[in-house]
Amino acid sequence: MLRVRLITVGTLKEDYLRAATAEYEKRLGAFCRFELIQLKEERLPELPSQSEITAALQKEAVRICEQIPSAAFCVAMCVEGKQMTSEALAKKLENIAMEKSEICFVIGSSYGLSDVVKSRADMRMSVSELTFPHQLMRVILLEAIYRAFNIQKGTKYHK
């Protein structure tokens, strides 16, 4: 069974987002071994300079890369990533599972991901050209992964 690891930077503050995340974690258990890793977001001043942001992203990158197993397929969630349909994601996960036993999705902080993490990734993915809060992105990505597994299994969930 494929192991899916979601590595995120920052914690969920809103109860409704925590509840949605917990629900998808439970649902994904039928399709994969799911693990959520939440890493500490670097503190920044109210109006950080670009150099302060870059330094924070570099510190976060070290912690992120420590959580990515060397043999795992890594997907960096970022705005310049490739967008795909639910069916295409289902096929991609199926193909990855034929070669790898683990896939890691990485969602950065509100300032994104360091180029170090993006370079480590095997793929860069974006879910939309729209901008979403990174905390909501966690729920959106979990839904996309759950839907992809349902497509693979041919369930009625995906219409």
Summary of the structure (lengths in Angstrom):
residues: 159
radius of gyration: 15.4
end to end distance: 24.8
largest distance: 48.8
contacts: 477
relative contact order: 0.23
helix: 45%
strand: 22%
